[in-house]
Amino acid sequence: MANAKETKAKSSSTPAQPLTAIAFAAPIAGWLIPGAGHILQKRWIRGLLLMLAVGVLFFAGLGMQGKVYAFNTGDLLDILGFLGDFGAGALYLAARTMDWGQAIVPHATADYGTKYMIVAGLLNIVSAVDAYHIASGKKQ
Amino acid sequence: MTLELSHFSAVLVFALCASIVFGITQRNTTREMLRYGAYCFVLFVGGVIVAGWAMWIIKR
């Protein structure tokens, strides 16, 4: 009983991790430029590998004539497609600005390309969250 | 520029890129990252091969 009280008191007195500037900047940079959140924290190899993986997936999707979703409030799958694509940060913004991925191509591989870009965006969000965990000291 | 990948090579590219990100983000040490990345890659590609054979059996 005393032990439980002691543990409770100990855990409540543990100071929260201070929210530093890098804990704000790393996930935002990581979202905007894939891998940049890790590179900002001198995790060079991890950052470059993440940049390569997300970049290859996104540009392969574009090369396979996949569709880039625009912001919409229509079909649920289109909204989810937009959210996935938007996760790719600057890659998505560049694709929209340059009007890439707007052709309608009825091929199975073009559909794979669409999924490649959505997954690239989702993986980029995962890596931005990882950059935050490193910055806040939750991960090495 | 148009990229024409076969179904299997599309799987390999997808599995490689996803495994790299999973390995780096889900584990702490370099050794664990490599092991987990390789594990994910094998599961992705193995799953596709098993699903492919399953569909072939169903079709017959």
N, CA and C atoms of all chains as a GROMACS GRO file, in nm:
protein
  600
    1MET      N    1   0.084  -0.121   0.000
    1MET     CA    2   0.000   0.000   0.000
    1MET      C    3   0.087   0.126   0.000
    2ALA      N    4   0.184   0.124   0.093
    2ALA     CA    5   0.275   0.238   0.102
    2ALA      C    6   0.356   0.250  -0.027
    3ASN      N    7   0.389   0.130  -0.080
    3ASN     CA    8   0.467   0.126  -0.204
    3ASN      C    9   0.391   0.192  -0.319
    4ALA      N   10   0.261   0.160  -0.328
    4ALA     CA   11   0.177   0.215  -0.435
    4ALA      C   12   0.168   0.367  -0.423
    5LYS      N   13   0.155   0.414  -0.297
    5LYS     CA   14   0.146   0.560  -0.275
    5LYS      C   15   0.276   0.627  -0.316
    6GLU      N   16   0.387   0.558  -0.277
    6GLU     CA   17   0.520   0.612  -0.309
    6GLU      C   18   0.540   0.624  -0.460
    7THR      N   19   0.498   0.516  -0.531
    7THR     CA   20   0.512   0.514  -0.677
    7THR      C   21   0.429   0.625  -0.741
    8LYS      N   22   0.303   0.641  -0.687
    8LYS     CA   23   0.214   0.743  -0.742
    8LYS      C   24   0.274   0.882  -0.723
    9ALA      N   25   0.326   0.904  -0.601
    9ALA     CA   26   0.385   1.035  -0.572
    9ALA      C   27   0.507   1.060  -0.659
   10LYS      N   28   0.585   0.952  -0.682
   10LYS     CA   29   0.706   0.964  -0.762
   10LYS      C   30   0.672   1.001  -0.906
   11SER      N   31   0.568   0.929  -0.962
   11SER     CA   32   0.534   0.953  -1.103
   11SER      C   33   0.473   1.091  -1.123
   12SER      N   34   0.398   1.138  -1.022
   12SER     CA   35   0.336   1.270  -1.040
   12SER      C   36   0.438   1.382  -1.024
   13SER      N   37   0.550   1.352  -0.954
   13SER     CA   38   0.650   1.457  -0.935
   13SER      C   39   0.752   1.459  -1.048
   14THR      N   40   0.745   1.359  -1.142
   14THR     CA   41   0.839   1.357  -1.254
   14THR      C   42   0.812   1.477  -1.346
   15PRO      N   43   0.914   1.560  -1.369
   15PRO     CA   44   0.889   1.679  -1.451
   15PRO      C   45   0.862   1.642  -1.596
   16ALA      N   46   0.769   1.714  -1.659
   16ALA     CA   47   0.738   1.691  -1.801
   16ALA      C   48   0.856   1.739  -1.886
   17GLN      N   49   0.870   1.676  -2.004
   17GLN     CA   50   0.979   1.716  -2.093
   17GLN      C   51   0.958   1.861  -2.136
   18PRO      N   52   1.059   1.945  -2.128
   18PRO     CA   53   1.040   2.083  -2.171
   18PRO      C   54   1.019   2.089  -2.323
   19LEU      N   55   0.925   2.173  -2.365
   19LEU     CA   56   0.895   2.186  -2.508
   19LEU      C   57   0.994   2.286  -2.569
   20THR      N   58   1.094   2.233  -2.635
   20THR     CA   59   1.199   2.319  -2.690
   20THR      C   60   1.162   2.363  -2.832
   21ALA      N   61   1.242   2.456  -2.884
   21ALA     CA   62   1.219   2.506  -3.021
   21ALA      C   63   1.236   2.395  -3.122
   22ILE      N   64   1.334   2.308  -3.097
   22ILE     CA   65   1.360   2.199  -3.192
   22ILE      C   66   1.244   2.099  -3.193
   23ALA      N   67   1.174   2.084  -3.078
   23ALA     CA   68   1.058   1.994  -3.074
   23ALA      C   69   0.943   2.048  -3.159
   24PHE      N   70   0.940   2.179  -3.181
   24PHE     CA   71   0.842   2.239  -3.272
   24PHE      C   72   0.891   2.230  -3.417
   25ALA      N   73   1.019   2.268  -3.434
   25ALA     CA   74   1.073   2.282  -3.570
   25ALA      C   75   1.092   2.148  -3.641
   26ALA      N   76   1.137   2.045  -3.566
   26ALA     CA   77   1.170   1.916  -3.630
   26ALA      C   78   1.051   1.852  -3.702
   27PRO      N   79   0.934   1.837  -3.636
   27PRO     CA   80   0.823   1.775  -3.710
   27PRO      C   81   0.773   1.859  -3.826
   28ILE      N   82   0.775   1.991  -3.810
   28ILE     CA   83   0.729   2.078  -3.921
   28ILE      C   84   0.825   2.067  -4.040
   29ALA      N   85   0.956   2.074  -4.009
   29ALA     CA   86   1.056   2.059  -4.117
   29ALA      C   87   1.046   1.921  -4.179
   30GLY      N   88   1.024   1.820  -4.094
   30GLY     CA   89   1.013   1.681  -4.142
   30GLY      C   90   0.892   1.661  -4.231
   31TRP      N   91   0.783   1.729  -4.199
   31TRP     CA   92   0.665   1.718  -4.285
   31TRP      C   93   0.688   1.791  -4.417
   32LEU      N   94   0.746   1.912  -4.407
   32LEU     CA   95   0.764   1.994  -4.527
   32LEU      C   96   0.864   1.930  -4.624
   33ILE      N   97   0.979   1.890  -4.571
   33ILE     CA   98   1.080   1.824  -4.655
   33ILE      C   99   1.109   1.688  -4.592
   34PRO      N  100   1.072   1.579  -4.660
   34PRO     CA  101   1.090   1.446  -4.601
   34PRO      C  102   1.234   1.424  -4.551
   35GLY      N  103   1.247   1.382  -4.426
   35GLY     CA  104   1.379   1.354  -4.368
   35GLY      C  105   1.446   1.474  -4.303
   36ALA      N  106   1.394   1.595  -4.328
   36ALA     CA  107   1.459   1.716  -4.277
   36ALA      C  108   1.454   1.724  -4.124
   37GLY      N  109   1.350   1.668  -4.064
   37GLY     CA  110   1.340   1.668  -3.919
   37GLY      C  111   1.454   1.591  -3.854
   38HIS      N  112   1.496   1.484  -3.918
   38HIS     CA  113   1.609   1.404  -3.867
   38HIS      C  114   1.741   1.473  -3.899
   39ILE      N  115   1.751   1.528  -4.020
   39ILE     CA  116   1.875   1.596  -4.059
   39ILE      C  117   1.901   1.716  -3.968
   40LEU      N  118   1.794   1.787  -3.931
   40LEU     CA  119   1.805   1.902  -3.840
   40LEU      C  120   1.866   1.862  -3.706
   41GLN      N  121   1.846   1.736  -3.669
   41GLN     CA  122   1.898   1.688  -3.540
   41GLN      C  123   2.024   1.605  -3.559
   42LYS      N  124   2.090   1.624  -3.673
   42LYS     CA  125   2.217   1.558  -3.706
   42LYS      C  126   2.206   1.406  -3.715
   43ARG      N  127   2.084   1.354  -3.746
   43ARG     CA  128   2.068   1.212  -3.779
   43ARG      C  129   2.075   1.204  -3.931
   44TRP      N  130   2.197   1.223  -3.984
   44TRP     CA  131   2.216   1.238  -4.128
   44TRP      C  132   2.168   1.117  -4.207
   45ILE      N  133   2.217   0.999  -4.168
   45ILE     CA  134   2.187   0.880  -4.249
   45ILE      C  135   2.038   0.848  -4.245
   46ARG      N  136   1.979   0.855  -4.124
   46ARG     CA  137   1.834   0.830  -4.112
   46ARG      C  138   1.756   0.930  -4.197
   47GLY      N  139   1.796   1.057  -4.188
   47GLY     CA  140   1.727   1.162  -4.263
   47GLY      C  141   1.734   1.139  -4.414
   48LEU      N  142   1.854   1.105  -4.460
   48LEU     CA  143   1.872   1.084  -4.605
   48LEU      C  144   1.795   0.961  -4.653
   49LEU      N  145   1.795   0.856  -4.570
   49LEU     CA  146   1.721   0.734  -4.608
   49LEU      C  147   1.571   0.761  -4.614
   50LEU      N  148   1.521   0.838  -4.516
   50LEU     CA  149   1.378   0.872  -4.517
   50LEU      C  150   1.343   0.957  -4.638
   51MET      N  151   1.431   1.054  -4.668
   51MET     CA  152   1.410   1.141  -4.784
   51MET      C  153   1.405   1.056  -4.912
   52LEU      N  154   1.499   0.962  -4.920
   52LEU     CA  155   1.508   0.876  -5.038
   52LEU      C  156   1.382   0.788  -5.050
   53ALA      N  157   1.342   0.726  -4.939
   53ALA     CA  158   1.228   0.633  -4.943
   53ALA      C  159   1.099   0.707  -4.981
   54VAL      N  160   1.072   0.819  -4.914
   54VAL     CA  161   0.948   0.894  -4.942
   54VAL      C  162   0.955   0.955  -5.082
   55GLY      N  163   1.070   1.009  -5.118
   55GLY     CA  164   1.087   1.072  -5.250
   55GLY      C  165   1.070   0.972  -5.364
   56VAL      N  166   1.134   0.855  -5.350
   56VAL     CA  167   1.124   0.752  -5.455
   56VAL      C  168   0.978   0.709  -5.472
   57LEU      N  169   0.911   0.686  -5.357
   57LEU     CA  170   0.771   0.641  -5.363
   57LEU      C  171   0.682   0.748  -5.430
   58PHE      N  172   0.703   0.874  -5.393
   58PHE     CA  173   0.620   0.982  -5.448
   58PHE      C  174   0.645   0.999  -5.598
   59PHE      N  175   0.773   1.008  -5.637
   59PHE     CA  176   0.803   1.032  -5.778
   59PHE      C  177   0.774   0.909  -5.865
   60ALA      N  178   0.790   0.789  -5.807
   60ALA     CA  179   0.751   0.668  -5.882
   60ALA      C  180   0.601   0.672  -5.907
   61GLY      N  181   0.525   0.716  -5.806
   61GLY     CA  182   0.379   0.729  -5.822
   61GLY      C  183   0.344   0.827  -5.932
   62LEU      N  184   0.414   0.939  -5.935
   62LEU     CA  185   0.391   1.038  -6.043
   62LEU      C  186   0.427   0.979  -6.178
   63GLY      N  187   0.541   0.908  -6.182
   63GLY     CA  188   0.588   0.846  -6.308
   63GLY      C  189   0.491   0.741  -6.359
   64MET      N  190   0.422   0.675  -6.266
   64MET     CA  191   0.324   0.573  -6.306
   64MET      C  192   0.190   0.636  -6.341
   65GLN      N  193   0.188   0.768  -6.351
   65GLN     CA  194   0.069   0.846  -6.389
   65GLN      C  195  -0.043   0.836  -6.286
   66GLY      N  196  -0.002   0.830  -6.159
   66GLY     CA  197  -0.101   0.830  -6.051
   66GLY      C  198  -0.168   0.965  -6.039
   67LYS      N  199  -0.283   0.965  -5.967
   67LYS     CA  200  -0.360   1.088  -5.953
   67LYS      C  201  -0.318   1.160  -5.825
   68VAL      N  202  -0.303   1.293  -5.833
   68VAL     CA  203  -0.278   1.376  -5.716
   68VAL      C  204  -0.411   1.440  -5.676
   69TYR      N  205  -0.457   1.410  -5.555
   69TYR     CA  206  -0.587   1.461  -5.510
   69TYR      C  207  -0.577   1.608  -5.471
   70ALA      N  208  -0.678   1.687  -5.511
   70ALA     CA  209  -0.688   1.826  -5.466
   70ALA      C  210  -0.778   1.830  -5.343
   71PHE      N  211  -0.776   1.943  -5.272
   71PHE     CA  212  -0.866   1.959  -5.158
   71PHE      C  213  -1.010   1.945  -5.206
   72ASN      N  214  -1.091   1.868  -5.136
   72ASN     CA  215  -1.230   1.848  -5.179
   72ASN      C  216  -1.317   1.814  -5.060
   73THR      N  217  -1.446   1.832  -5.076
   73THR     CA  218  -1.540   1.796  -4.970
   73THR      C  219  -1.644   1.699  -5.025
   74GLY      N  220  -1.603   1.622  -5.125
   74GLY     CA  221  -1.696   1.531  -5.191
   74GLY      C  222  -1.694   1.392  -5.131
   75ASP      N  223  -1.656   1.296  -5.213
   75ASP     CA  224  -1.653   1.156  -5.174
   75ASP      C  225  -1.552   1.134  -5.060
   76LEU      N  226  -1.588   1.047  -4.966
   76LEU     CA  227  -1.503   1.022  -4.849
   76LEU      C  228  -1.363   0.972  -4.890
   77LEU      N  229  -1.360   0.882  -4.990
   77LEU     CA  230  -1.231   0.828  -5.034
   77LEU      C  231  -1.144   0.937  -5.097
   78ASP      N  232  -1.208   1.033  -5.165
   78ASP     CA  233  -1.132   1.146  -5.223
   78ASP      C  234  -1.074   1.234  -5.112
   79ILE      N  235  -1.154   1.255  -5.006
   79ILE     CA  236  -1.105   1.336  -4.894
   79ILE      C  237  -0.985   1.266  -4.829
   80LEU      N  238  -0.998   1.134  -4.807
   80LEU     CA  239  -0.888   1.059  -4.746
   80LEU      C  240  -0.764   1.058  -4.837
   81GLY      N  241  -0.790   1.049  -4.969
   81GLY     CA  242  -0.680   1.056  -5.065
   81GLY      C  243  -0.606   1.188  -5.056
   82PHE      N  244  -0.682   1.297  -5.042
   82PHE     CA  245  -0.620   1.429  -5.026
   82PHE      C  246  -0.535   1.434  -4.900
   83LEU      N  247  -0.592   1.383  -4.788
   83LEU     CA  248  -0.519   1.388  -4.661
   83LEU      C  249  -0.388   1.309  -4.671
   84GLY      N  250  -0.394   1.192  -4.736
   84GLY     CA  251  -0.272   1.112  -4.754
   84GLY      C  252  -0.170   1.186  -4.840
   85ASP      N  253  -0.214   1.238  -4.951
   85ASP     CA  254  -0.123   1.312  -5.041
   85ASP      C  255  -0.062   1.433  -4.972
   86PHE      N  256  -0.145   1.504  -4.894
   86PHE     CA  257  -0.100   1.627  -4.828
   86PHE      C  258   0.013   1.601  -4.728
   87GLY      N  259   0.018   1.478  -4.678
   87GLY     CA  260   0.125   1.440  -4.585
   87GLY      C  261   0.263   1.450  -4.645
   88ALA      N  262   0.272   1.449  -4.777
   88ALA     CA  263   0.403   1.455  -4.843
   88ALA      C  264   0.464   1.595  -4.841
   89GLY      N  265   0.392   1.693  -4.788
   89GLY     CA  266   0.448   1.827  -4.767
   89GLY      C  267   0.481   1.900  -4.896
   90ALA      N  268   0.608   1.941  -4.908
   90ALA     CA  269   0.649   2.021  -5.023
   90ALA      C  270   0.635   1.944  -5.154
   91LEU      N  271   0.651   1.810  -5.147
   91LEU     CA  272   0.636   1.730  -5.270
   91LEU      C  273   0.493   1.744  -5.324
   92TYR      N  274   0.396   1.741  -5.231
   92TYR     CA  275   0.256   1.756  -5.273
   92TYR      C  276   0.232   1.896  -5.327
   93LEU      N  277   0.282   1.997  -5.255
   93LEU     CA  278   0.260   2.136  -5.299
   93LEU      C  279   0.322   2.159  -5.437
   94ALA      N  280   0.442   2.102  -5.458
   94ALA     CA  281   0.508   2.115  -5.589
   94ALA      C  282   0.425   2.048  -5.698
   95ALA      N  283   0.374   1.928  -5.667
   95ALA     CA  284   0.293   1.854  -5.766
   95ALA      C  285   0.168   1.932  -5.802
   96ARG      N  286   0.104   1.994  -5.702
   96ARG     CA  287  -0.018   2.072  -5.729
   96ARG      C  288   0.015   2.198  -5.809
   97THR      N  289   0.126   2.262  -5.771
   97THR     CA  290   0.165   2.386  -5.841
   97THR      C  291   0.197   2.358  -5.987
   98MET      N  292   0.265   2.245  -6.012
   98MET     CA  293   0.305   2.213  -6.148
   98MET      C  294   0.196   2.137  -6.225
   99ASP      N  295   0.082   2.116  -6.161
   99ASP     CA  296  -0.030   2.043  -6.224
   99ASP      C  297   0.007   1.900  -6.263
  100TRP      N  298   0.093   1.838  -6.183
  100TRP     CA  299   0.128   1.697  -6.210
  100TRP      C  300   0.016   1.608  -6.156
  101GLY      N  301   0.005   1.490  -6.215
  101GLY     CA  302  -0.090   1.390  -6.164
  101GLY      C  303  -0.235   1.426  -6.186
  102GLN      N  304  -0.265   1.495  -6.295
  102GLN     CA  305  -0.404   1.534  -6.322
  102GLN      C  306  -0.467   1.453  -6.434
  103ALA      N  307  -0.383   1.377  -6.508
  103ALA     CA  308  -0.437   1.298  -6.620
  103ALA      C  309  -0.516   1.179  -6.567
  104ILE      N  310  -0.626   1.146  -6.634
  104ILE     CA  311  -0.704   1.028  -6.594
  104ILE      C  312  -0.659   0.911  -6.680
  105VAL      N  313  -0.586   0.817  -6.619
  105VAL     CA  314  -0.532   0.704  -6.694
  105VAL      C  315  -0.593   0.575  -6.640
  106PRO      N  316  -0.671   0.505  -6.724
  106PRO     CA  317  -0.739   0.384  -6.675
  106PRO      C  318  -0.651   0.258  -6.678
  107HIS      N  319  -0.535   0.263  -6.615
  107HIS     CA  320  -0.445   0.147  -6.608
  107HIS      C  321  -0.432   0.104  -6.463
  108ALA      N  322  -0.407  -0.027  -6.442
  108ALA     CA  323  -0.386  -0.076  -6.305
  108ALA      C  324  -0.263  -0.010  -6.244
  109THR      N  325  -0.158   0.008  -6.326
  109THR     CA  326  -0.035   0.065  -6.271
  109THR      C  327  -0.053   0.213  -6.234
  110ALA      N  328  -0.141   0.283  -6.305
  110ALA     CA  329  -0.170   0.423  -6.269
  110ALA      C  330  -0.239   0.428  -6.133
  111ASP      N  331  -0.324   0.329  -6.107
  111ASP     CA  332  -0.390   0.321  -5.977
  111ASP      C  333  -0.286   0.291  -5.868
  112TYR      N  334  -0.190   0.205  -5.900
  112TYR     CA  335  -0.081   0.179  -5.805
  112TYR      C  336  -0.007   0.309  -5.776
  113GLY      N  337   0.014   0.389  -5.880
  113GLY     CA  338   0.085   0.517  -5.864
  113GLY      C  339   0.011   0.609  -5.767
  114THR      N  340  -0.122   0.612  -5.779
  114THR     CA  341  -0.204   0.694  -5.687
  114THR      C  342  -0.181   0.647  -5.543
  115LYS      N  343  -0.180   0.516  -5.524
  115LYS     CA  344  -0.160   0.461  -5.389
  115LYS      C  345  -0.018   0.486  -5.341
  116TYR      N  346   0.079   0.479  -5.430
  116TYR     CA  347   0.218   0.508  -5.394
  116TYR      C  348   0.228   0.648  -5.332
  117MET      N  349   0.163   0.746  -5.395
  117MET     CA  350   0.174   0.884  -5.347
  117MET      C  351   0.102   0.903  -5.214
  118ILE      N  352  -0.012   0.836  -5.198
  118ILE     CA  353  -0.083   0.845  -5.069
  118ILE      C  354   0.004   0.784  -4.959
  119VAL      N  355   0.062   0.667  -4.988
  119VAL     CA  356   0.145   0.601  -4.886
  119VAL      C  357   0.270   0.684  -4.858
  120ALA      N  358   0.327   0.747  -4.961
  120ALA     CA  359   0.444   0.835  -4.939
  120ALA      C  360   0.409   0.945  -4.839
  121GLY      N  361   0.291   1.004  -4.854
  121GLY     CA  362   0.246   1.109  -4.762
  121GLY      C  363   0.228   1.054  -4.621
  122LEU      N  364   0.168   0.936  -4.609
  122LEU     CA  365   0.145   0.878  -4.476
  122LEU      C  366   0.277   0.841  -4.409
  123LEU      N  367   0.370   0.785  -4.487
  123LEU     CA  368   0.501   0.750  -4.431
  123LEU      C  369   0.576   0.876  -4.388
  124ASN      N  370   0.556   0.985  -4.463
  124ASN     CA  371   0.621   1.111  -4.426
  124ASN      C  372   0.568   1.163  -4.293
  125ILE      N  373   0.439   1.144  -4.269
  125ILE     CA  374   0.383   1.186  -4.138
  125ILE      C  375   0.443   1.100  -4.027
  126VAL      N  376   0.458   0.969  -4.052
  126VAL     CA  377   0.520   0.880  -3.952
  126VAL      C  378   0.662   0.928  -3.921
  127SER      N  379   0.737   0.965  -4.025
  127SER     CA  380   0.876   1.009  -4.000
  127SER      C  381   0.880   1.146  -3.932
  128ALA      N  382   0.783   1.234  -3.959
  128ALA     CA  383   0.778   1.363  -3.889
  128ALA      C  384   0.748   1.342  -3.740
  129VAL      N  385   0.659   1.248  -3.709
  129VAL     CA  386   0.630   1.216  -3.568
  129VAL      C  387   0.754   1.158  -3.501
  130ASP      N  388   0.828   1.075  -3.575
  130ASP     CA  389   0.952   1.018  -3.521
  130ASP      C  390   1.054   1.129  -3.491
  131ALA      N  391   1.061   1.229  -3.580
  131ALA     CA  392   1.152   1.343  -3.557
  131ALA      C  393   1.112   1.417  -3.429
  132TYR      N  394   0.982   1.428  -3.405
  132TYR     CA  395   0.935   1.492  -3.281
  132TYR      C  396   0.976   1.410  -3.159
  133HIS      N  397   0.962   1.279  -3.168
  133HIS     CA  398   1.000   1.194  -3.055
  133HIS      C  399   1.149   1.205  -3.024
  134ILE      N  400   1.229   1.216  -3.127
  134ILE     CA  401   1.375   1.233  -3.104
  134ILE      C  402   1.400   1.369  -3.038
  135ALA      N  403   1.333   1.472  -3.090
  135ALA     CA  404   1.355   1.609  -3.038
  135ALA      C  405   1.308   1.623  -2.894
  136SER      N  406   1.202   1.551  -2.858
  136SER     CA  407   1.151   1.564  -2.722
  136SER      C  408   1.217   1.466  -2.626
  137GLY      N  409   1.312   1.387  -2.674
  137GLY     CA  410   1.387   1.296  -2.588
  137GLY      C  411   1.320   1.164  -2.560
  138LYS      N  412   1.209   1.134  -2.630
  138LYS     CA  413   1.140   1.008  -2.608
  138LYS      C  414   1.211   0.893  -2.681
  139LYS      N  415   1.294   0.930  -2.777
  139LYS     CA  416   1.366   0.829  -2.856
  139LYS      C  417   1.508   0.878  -2.877
  140GLN      N  418   1.600   0.781  -2.897
  140GLN     CA  419   1.740   0.820  -2.918
  140GLN      C  420   1.761   0.881  -3.054
  141MET      N  421   0.757   1.198  -6.843
  141MET     CA  422   0.824   1.068  -6.832
  141MET      C  423   0.729   0.967  -6.768
  142THR      N  424   0.716   0.854  -6.833
  142THR     CA  425   0.627   0.751  -6.780
  142THR      C  426   0.708   0.632  -6.730
  143LEU      N  427   0.672   0.588  -6.613
  143LEU     CA  428   0.741   0.474  -6.552
  143LEU      C  429   0.652   0.352  -6.566
  144GLU      N  430   0.705   0.248  -6.630
  144GLU     CA  431   0.624   0.127  -6.647
  144GLU      C  432   0.682   0.013  -6.566
  145LEU      N  433   0.621  -0.013  -6.453
  145LEU     CA  434   0.667  -0.121  -6.366
  145LEU      C  435   0.572  -0.239  -6.380
  146SER      N  436   0.629  -0.360  -6.373
  146SER     CA  437   0.541  -0.478  -6.369
  146SER      C  438   0.479  -0.483  -6.229
  147HIS      N  439   0.381  -0.567  -6.211
  147HIS     CA  440   0.314  -0.576  -6.081
  147HIS      C  441   0.414  -0.614  -5.972
  148PHE      N  442   0.501  -0.711  -6.004
  148PHE     CA  443   0.595  -0.759  -5.901
  148PHE      C  444   0.701  -0.654  -5.869
  149SER      N  445   0.752  -0.586  -5.971
  149SER     CA  446   0.853  -0.483  -5.941
  149SER      C  447   0.791  -0.366  -5.865
  150ALA      N  448   0.661  -0.340  -5.891
  150ALA     CA  449   0.592  -0.236  -5.813
  150ALA      C  450   0.584  -0.277  -5.666
  151VAL      N  451   0.561  -0.406  -5.644
  151VAL     CA  452   0.559  -0.458  -5.506
  151VAL      C  453   0.696  -0.440  -5.440
  152LEU      N  454   0.802  -0.472  -5.514
  152LEU     CA  455   0.938  -0.464  -5.458
  152LEU      C  456   0.972  -0.320  -5.419
  153VAL      N  457   0.940  -0.223  -5.508
  153VAL     CA  458   0.968  -0.082  -5.479
  153VAL      C  459   0.890  -0.037  -5.356
  154PHE      N  460   0.762  -0.073  -5.353
  154PHE     CA  461   0.678  -0.034  -5.240
  154PHE      C  462   0.731  -0.094  -5.109
  155ALA      N  463   0.761  -0.225  -5.114
  155ALA     CA  464   0.807  -0.295  -4.992
  155ALA      C  465   0.938  -0.236  -4.943
  156LEU      N  466   1.029  -0.206  -5.035
  156LEU     CA  467   1.160  -0.150  -4.995
  156LEU      C  468   1.144  -0.014  -4.927
  157CYS      N  469   1.068   0.074  -4.989
  157CYS     CA  470   1.052   0.210  -4.934
  157CYS      C  471   0.978   0.207  -4.800
  158ALA      N  472   0.870   0.131  -4.793
  158ALA     CA  473   0.792   0.125  -4.668
  158ALA      C  474   0.875   0.061  -4.556
  159SER      N  475   0.954  -0.043  -4.590
  159SER     CA  476   1.035  -0.111  -4.489
  159SER      C  477   1.143  -0.018  -4.434
  160ILE      N  478   1.203   0.064  -4.520
  160ILE     CA  479   1.305   0.160  -4.473
  160ILE      C  480   1.244   0.253  -4.369
  161VAL      N  481   1.127   0.309  -4.401
  161VAL     CA  482   1.063   0.404  -4.308
  161VAL      C  483   1.021   0.333  -4.180
  162PHE      N  484   0.961   0.215  -4.192
  162PHE     CA  485   0.919   0.142  -4.071
  162PHE      C  486   1.040   0.108  -3.984
  163GLY      N  487   1.147   0.061  -4.047
  163GLY     CA  488   1.267   0.023  -3.971
  163GLY      C  489   1.322   0.140  -3.893
  164ILE      N  490   1.335   0.255  -3.958
  164ILE     CA  491   1.395   0.373  -3.893
  164ILE      C  492   1.305   0.429  -3.783
  165THR      N  493   1.175   0.431  -3.810
  165THR     CA  494   1.086   0.501  -3.715
  165THR      C  495   1.038   0.413  -3.599
  166GLN      N  496   1.040   0.282  -3.618
  166GLN     CA  497   0.979   0.197  -3.514
  166GLN      C  498   1.079   0.133  -3.419
  167ARG      N  499   1.208   0.150  -3.441
  167ARG     CA  500   1.308   0.090  -3.353
  167ARG      C  501   1.413   0.192  -3.314
  168ASN      N  502   1.490   0.160  -3.209
  168ASN     CA  503   1.583   0.257  -3.151
  168ASN      C  504   1.728   0.243  -3.198
  169THR      N  505   1.781   0.122  -3.199
  169THR     CA  506   1.922   0.106  -3.235
  169THR      C  507   1.935   0.067  -3.383
  170THR      N  508   2.056   0.091  -3.436
  170THR     CA  509   2.079   0.062  -3.578
  170THR      C  510   2.054  -0.085  -3.610
  171ARG      N  511   2.102  -0.172  -3.522
  171ARG     CA  512   2.086  -0.316  -3.544
  171ARG      C  513   1.938  -0.355  -3.548
  172GLU      N  514   1.864  -0.302  -3.451
  172GLU     CA  515   1.719  -0.331  -3.446
  172GLU      C  516   1.647  -0.276  -3.569
  173MET      N  517   1.691  -0.158  -3.614
  173MET     CA  518   1.629  -0.097  -3.733
  173MET      C  519   1.649  -0.186  -3.855
  174LEU      N  520   1.772  -0.236  -3.871
  174LEU     CA  521   1.802  -0.323  -3.986
  174LEU      C  522   1.719  -0.451  -3.980
  175ARG      N  523   1.714  -0.510  -3.861
  175ARG     CA  524   1.640  -0.635  -3.845
  175ARG      C  525   1.491  -0.614  -3.872
  176TYR      N  526   1.435  -0.506  -3.816
  176TYR     CA  527   1.292  -0.482  -3.833
  176TYR      C  528   1.258  -0.444  -3.978
  177GLY      N  529   1.346  -0.366  -4.039
  177GLY     CA  530   1.326  -0.329  -4.180
  177GLY      C  531   1.325  -0.453  -4.269
  178ALA      N  532   1.422  -0.544  -4.244
  178ALA     CA  533   1.430  -0.668  -4.323
  178ALA      C  534   1.307  -0.754  -4.297
  179TYR      N  535   1.263  -0.758  -4.171
  179TYR     CA  536   1.144  -0.836  -4.134
  179TYR      C  537   1.020  -0.785  -4.208
  180CYS      N  538   1.004  -0.651  -4.211
  180CYS     CA  539   0.888  -0.591  -4.281
  180CYS      C  540   0.895  -0.621  -4.430
  181PHE      N  541   1.015  -0.610  -4.488
  181PHE     CA  542   1.032  -0.635  -4.631
  181PHE      C  543   0.991  -0.779  -4.665
  182VAL      N  544   1.040  -0.873  -4.586
  182VAL     CA  545   1.007  -1.014  -4.611
  182VAL      C  546   0.856  -1.037  -4.597
  183LEU      N  547   0.795  -0.973  -4.496
  183LEU     CA  548   0.650  -0.990  -4.478
  183LEU      C  549   0.571  -0.931  -4.595
  184PHE      N  550   0.613  -0.812  -4.641
  184PHE     CA  551   0.544  -0.749  -4.755
  184PHE      C  552   0.552  -0.840  -4.878
  185VAL      N  553   0.675  -0.878  -4.914
  185VAL     CA  554   0.694  -0.956  -5.038
  185VAL      C  555   0.637  -1.096  -5.022
  186GLY      N  556   0.662  -1.157  -4.906
  186GLY     CA  557   0.609  -1.292  -4.879
  186GLY      C  558   0.457  -1.292  -4.883
  187GLY      N  559   0.397  -1.190  -4.825
  187GLY     CA  560   0.250  -1.181  -4.824
  187GLY      C  561   0.194  -1.173  -4.964
  188VAL      N  562   0.262  -1.098  -5.050
  188VAL     CA  563   0.216  -1.085  -5.189
  188VAL      C  564   0.228  -1.218  -5.263
  189ILE      N  565   0.340  -1.288  -5.239
  189ILE     CA  566   0.360  -1.418  -5.307
  189ILE      C  567   0.253  -1.518  -5.261
  190VAL      N  568   0.229  -1.523  -5.130
  190VAL     CA  569   0.128  -1.615  -5.076
  190VAL      C  570  -0.010  -1.579  -5.132
  191ALA      N  571  -0.043  -1.448  -5.132
  191ALA     CA  572  -0.174  -1.405  -5.184
  191ALA      C  573  -0.184  -1.438  -5.334
  192GLY      N  574  -0.075  -1.422  -5.407
  192GLY     CA  575  -0.076  -1.453  -5.550
  192GLY      C  576  -0.104  -1.600  -5.577
  193TRP      N  577  -0.037  -1.688  -5.500
  193TRP     CA  578  -0.061  -1.832  -5.516
  193TRP      C  579  -0.202  -1.868  -5.473
  194ALA      N  580  -0.251  -1.802  -5.367
  194ALA     CA  581  -0.389  -1.830  -5.319
  194ALA      C  582  -0.489  -1.796  -5.429
  195MET      N  583  -0.468  -1.683  -5.496
  195MET     CA  584  -0.561  -1.644  -5.603
  195MET      C  585  -0.552  -1.740  -5.721
  196TRP      N  586  -0.430  -1.788  -5.748
  196TRP     CA  587  -0.412  -1.884  -5.858
  196TRP      C  588  -0.487  -2.014  -5.827
  197ILE      N  589  -0.481  -2.058  -5.700
  197ILE     CA  590  -0.550  -2.182  -5.660
  197ILE      C  591  -0.702  -2.161  -5.668
  198ILE      N  592  -0.750  -2.046  -5.621
  198ILE     CA  593  -0.895  -2.019  -5.625
  198ILE      C  594  -0.945  -2.018  -5.770
  199LYS      N  595  -0.863  -1.960  -5.858
  199LYS     CA  596  -0.905  -1.948  -5.998
  199LYS      C  597  -0.920  -2.084  -6.063
  200ARG      N  598  -0.834  -2.181  -6.022
  200ARG     CA  599  -0.842  -2.315  -6.081
  200ARG      C  600  -0.954  -2.388  -6.013
   0.00000   0.00000   0.00000
